[in-house]
Amino acid sequence: MLSEALSRDVYRTKRQLAELMRCTPRDVEHAVEQARKRSQLPVLSGPDGYRLARNPEELAYNVERRHKRAMVQLVTIQGEKAYLERWRAHLNPPDEPAAVQEAIQW
């Protein structure tokens, strides 16, 4: 269905593809993901929507652009995880060693 709904000339939005395929936009996302994972279709994506690549160079450019974005997101997520760890540690500090606790009680 996806291959019939996509065009090599015209970008189509998820909503447009969903109407053509008689499914939800989320189903379109899943179909695109599966087609890419299984190497079934040369699906391009961008701000204007989805379409099929006309040649290998066009697909290579799109894949590289999406790869760079994915790498930036991974680095961003690493920073967020580090912040989350520090935040949780601040809210739940580890127990102080017994020797320090005894010294404080005196």
C-alpha positions in Angstrom: 0.0 0.0 0.0 2.8 2.4 0.9 4.5 2.0 -2.4 1.3 2.8 -4.3 0.7 5.9 -2.1 4.2 7.4 -2.5 5.3 9.3 -5.5 8.7 10.0 -7.0 7.7 13.5 -7.9 5.4 14.9 -5.2 6.0 15.0 -1.4 3.0 13.8 0.6 2.3 14.5 4.2 1.5 11.7 6.7 -2.1 12.8 6.7 -2.3 12.7 2.9 -0.7 9.2 2.9 -3.0 8.1 5.6 -6.0 9.1 3.5 -4.7 7.3 0.5 -3.8 4.2 2.5 -7.0 4.4 4.6 -5.2 4.2 7.8 -3.9 6.5 10.6 -0.9 8.8 10.4 0.7 6.6 13.0 0.2 3.6 10.8 2.0 5.5 8.0 5.0 6.2 10.3 5.1 2.5 11.1 4.9 1.5 7.4 7.7 3.9 6.5 9.9 2.6 9.3 9.3 -1.0 8.3 9.9 -0.3 4.6 13.2 1.3 5.5 14.3 -1.4 8.0 13.6 -4.1 5.4 15.2 -2.2 2.6 12.0 -2.4 0.6 11.5 1.3 -0.6 13.8 4.3 -1.0 11.6 6.6 1.2 12.8 10.2 1.5 11.4 12.4 4.3 11.6 16.0 5.1 9.6 19.0 6.1 7.3 18.6 3.1 6.5 15.0 3.8 7.5 11.7 2.2 8.3 10.6 -1.3 10.4 8.0 -3.1 13.9 8.8 -4.2 14.6 9.2 -7.9 18.2 8.0 -7.7 20.8 6.6 -5.3 22.4 10.0 -4.6 19.2 11.5 -3.5 18.5 8.7 -1.1 22.1 8.8 0.2 21.8 12.5 0.9 18.5 12.0 2.8 19.9 9.1 4.8 23.0 11.0 5.8 20.9 14.0 6.9 18.7 11.8 9.0 21.8 10.0 10.4 23.3 13.3 11.5 20.1 14.3 13.2 19.9 11.0 15.0 23.4 11.4 16.3 22.7 14.8 17.6 19.6 13.4 19.4 21.7 10.6 21.0 24.2 13.2 22.3 21.3 15.3 23.7 19.8 12.3 25.4 23.1 11.5 27.0 23.2 15.0 28.5 19.6 14.6 29.7 20.4 11.2 31.3 23.4 12.7 33.1 21.2 15.6 34.4 18.5 13.1 35.5 21.1 11.1 37.5 22.4 14.2 39.3 18.9 15.3 40.0 17.9 12.0 41.5 21.1 11.8 43.5 20.4 15.3 44.9 16.8 14.2 45.9 18.0 10.9 47.4 21.5 11.4 48.8 23.3 8.2 49.7 23.5 7.3 53.4 26.5 8.8 55.2 29.1 6.3 56.5 28.5 5.2 60.1 31.8 6.9 61.3 30.6 10.2 60.1 27.1 9.7 61.7 28.8 8.8 65.1 30.9 11.9 65.0 27.9 14.1 64.3 26.0 12.6 67.3 28.7 13.6 69.8 
